[in-house]
Amino acid sequence: MDKKTLHFNSARAIDGFKDKMISTANDLLNEYYAEIHNQMRTTSGREGLEKLTEIEENIIKCRVIGNARAIMDSYGTGSAMDKDNPYLDEYMNSELWNDLRSGYTIVGRSQGRYKNIYGATDYSTGSMAGSDVEGITGVQQPSYAFQNAETWFFGGNRVNEILSLVIKEYFRGIAQYFEYR
């Protein structure tokens, strides 16, 4: 007669831990998304947000992605924009930036085709080339939606607090992965 022994089913435990971490990461992503979404000032900014979860080789990547409208909502536009935008320099040195724009004020473009901030081709008559058009296009004050959410969410240890609780809870239930046979 064989004696029963205690076995730890590590494969099942690992799968259980992965499932718990994926679920927790998605919960955190939803919370982070909601925090950004609720601080957006414009409908187009809110509509420009997207949640993305990727799992590659046991690495869970969750992020909130904002299209151009969401970024403009958060960082502002024209002369009212937040000059500390970490992507502003890249944008100003791209083909999307109006080469007649020497500062932050929005000015009219030269006559011809150009790529707008969405990457689509547009056409300018050139009638306002180099002239301040902020009275026509309007400017937007920054909502700081992304910046405030990052400060609260990451700077305030929200992620660490949640993960610590979830990991403690997981290990409290570790007995379910032991089998006596």
C-alpha positions as CSV (number, residue, x, y, z in Angstrom):
1,M,0.0,0.0,0.0
2,D,1.4,3.4,-1.1
3,K,1.6,6.1,1.5
4,K,-0.1,9.4,0.6
5,T,2.2,12.4,0.2
6,L,1.7,16.1,0.0
7,H,2.4,17.7,-3.4
8,F,2.5,21.3,-4.4
9,N,1.0,21.9,-7.9
10,S,3.4,24.7,-9.0
11,A,2.0,24.9,-12.5
12,R,-1.5,25.5,-11.2
13,A,-0.2,28.0,-8.6
14,I,1.7,29.9,-11.3
15,D,-1.4,30.0,-13.6
16,G,-3.5,31.2,-10.6
17,F,-1.0,33.9,-9.8
18,K,-0.8,35.0,-13.5
19,D,-4.6,35.2,-13.7
20,K,-4.8,37.2,-10.5
21,M,-2.1,39.6,-11.7
22,I,-3.7,40.1,-15.1
23,S,-7.1,40.7,-13.4
24,T,-5.5,43.2,-11.0
25,A,-3.5,44.9,-13.7
26,N,-6.8,45.4,-15.7
27,D,-8.6,46.7,-12.6
28,L,-5.8,49.2,-12.0
29,L,-5.9,50.1,-15.7
30,N,-9.6,50.8,-15.5
31,E,-9.1,53.0,-12.4
32,Y,-6.3,54.9,-14.1
33,Y,-8.3,55.4,-17.2
34,A,-11.3,56.6,-15.2
35,E,-9.1,59.1,-13.4
36,I,-7.8,60.6,-16.7
37,H,-11.2,60.4,-18.4
38,N,-12.9,62.3,-15.5
39,Q,-10.4,65.1,-15.6
40,M,-10.6,65.7,-19.4
41,R,-12.4,69.0,-20.2
42,T,-13.5,68.1,-23.7
43,T,-15.7,65.4,-25.2
44,S,-13.1,64.9,-28.0
45,G,-10.4,64.4,-25.4
46,R,-12.4,61.8,-23.5
47,E,-13.2,60.0,-26.8
48,G,-9.5,60.1,-27.7
49,L,-8.6,57.7,-24.8
50,E,-8.0,54.0,-25.2
51,K,-7.1,51.2,-22.8
52,L,-4.6,48.6,-23.9
53,T,-3.4,45.5,-22.2
54,E,-0.7,43.3,-23.7
55,I,0.9,40.2,-22.3
56,E,4.2,39.2,-23.8
57,E,6.4,36.5,-22.4
58,N,4.8,36.7,-18.9
59,I,5.1,40.5,-18.9
60,I,1.8,42.4,-18.4
61,K,1.7,45.8,-20.1
62,C,-1.2,48.1,-19.4
63,R,-1.5,51.6,-20.6
64,V,-3.8,54.4,-21.4
65,I,-3.2,55.8,-24.9
66,G,-4.4,59.3,-25.9
67,N,-4.8,60.4,-29.5
68,A,-3.9,64.0,-30.5
69,R,-7.2,65.4,-29.1
70,A,-6.6,63.8,-25.7
71,I,-3.1,65.1,-25.5
72,M,-4.2,68.6,-26.5
73,D,-6.9,68.4,-23.8
74,S,-4.3,67.4,-21.2
75,Y,-1.5,69.8,-22.3
76,G,-3.5,72.6,-23.8
77,T,-3.1,74.3,-27.2
78,G,-1.5,77.3,-28.7
79,S,-0.2,80.1,-26.5
80,A,-2.1,78.5,-23.6
81,M,-0.3,75.2,-23.8
82,D,1.8,73.7,-21.0
83,K,5.4,74.3,-22.2
84,D,6.6,71.4,-20.0
85,N,5.0,68.8,-22.3
86,P,7.7,66.1,-22.6
87,Y,6.7,65.5,-26.2
88,L,6.5,69.1,-27.3
89,D,10.0,69.4,-28.6
90,E,9.5,66.2,-30.7
91,Y,6.2,67.6,-32.1
92,M,7.8,71.0,-32.8
93,N,10.6,69.3,-34.8
94,S,8.2,67.1,-36.8
95,E,6.6,67.6,-40.2
96,L,3.3,68.2,-38.4
97,W,4.5,71.5,-36.9
98,N,3.7,74.6,-39.0
99,D,7.1,75.9,-40.1
100,L,5.7,79.5,-40.0
101,R,5.1,79.1,-36.3
102,S,8.1,80.6,-34.5
103,G,6.6,80.4,-31.0
104,Y,3.7,78.8,-29.3
105,T,1.0,81.0,-30.9
106,I,-1.0,79.3,-33.6
107,V,-0.5,80.9,-37.0
108,G,-1.8,80.3,-40.5
109,R,0.0,78.0,-42.8
110,S,1.5,78.7,-46.2
111,Q,-0.5,77.9,-49.3
112,G,-0.5,74.2,-50.1
113,R,-0.9,70.7,-48.8
114,Y,0.4,69.8,-45.3
115,K,-0.1,67.0,-42.7
116,N,-2.3,68.0,-39.8
117,I,-1.8,66.9,-36.2
118,Y,-3.7,63.7,-37.0
119,G,-1.4,62.8,-39.8
120,A,-4.0,63.5,-42.5
121,T,-3.3,65.6,-45.5
122,D,-5.0,69.1,-45.4
123,Y,-4.9,72.1,-47.7
124,S,-4.3,75.8,-46.8
125,T,-5.1,78.7,-49.1
126,G,-2.3,80.6,-47.4
127,S,-4.6,83.7,-46.8
128,M,-3.5,83.8,-43.2
129,A,0.0,82.5,-43.6
130,G,2.1,83.6,-40.6
131,S,-0.8,85.5,-39.0
132,D,-2.1,84.8,-35.5
133,V,-5.2,82.7,-35.9
134,E,-5.9,81.9,-32.3
135,G,-8.9,84.1,-32.4
136,I,-10.3,81.8,-35.1
137,T,-9.1,78.4,-34.0
138,G,-9.2,79.1,-30.2
139,V,-6.7,78.0,-27.6
140,Q,-7.3,75.5,-24.9
141,Q,-6.0,75.7,-21.3
142,P,-4.5,72.4,-20.1
143,S,-6.7,70.1,-18.1
144,Y,-3.6,68.3,-16.8
145,A,-5.6,65.0,-16.9
146,F,-2.7,62.7,-17.7
147,Q,-0.3,64.6,-15.4
148,N,-2.6,64.7,-12.4
149,A,-3.6,61.0,-12.8
150,E,0.1,60.0,-13.0
151,T,1.0,62.0,-9.9
152,W,-1.9,60.6,-7.9
153,F,-1.7,57.1,-9.2
154,F,2.0,56.4,-9.2
155,G,3.4,59.1,-6.9
156,G,0.9,58.3,-4.3
157,N,1.8,54.6,-4.2
158,R,-1.7,53.5,-5.4
159,V,-0.3,50.7,-7.5
160,N,2.0,49.4,-4.7
161,E,-0.8,49.5,-2.2
162,I,-3.2,47.4,-4.4
163,L,-0.5,45.0,-5.5
164,S,0.6,44.4,-1.9
165,L,-3.0,43.6,-0.8
166,V,-3.6,41.3,-3.8
167,I,-0.3,39.4,-3.2
168,K,-1.1,38.9,0.5
169,E,-4.6,37.7,-0.4
170,Y,-3.1,35.3,-3.0
171,F,-0.7,33.8,-0.6
172,R,-3.4,33.4,2.1
173,G,-5.1,31.1,-0.3
174,I,-2.0,29.2,-1.3
175,A,-3.2,26.0,0.4
176,Q,-5.5,25.3,-2.6
177,Y,-2.5,24.4,-4.7
178,F,-1.4,21.6,-2.3
179,E,-2.7,18.1,-3.1
180,Y,-2.6,15.1,-0.7
181,R,-2.5,11.9,-2.7
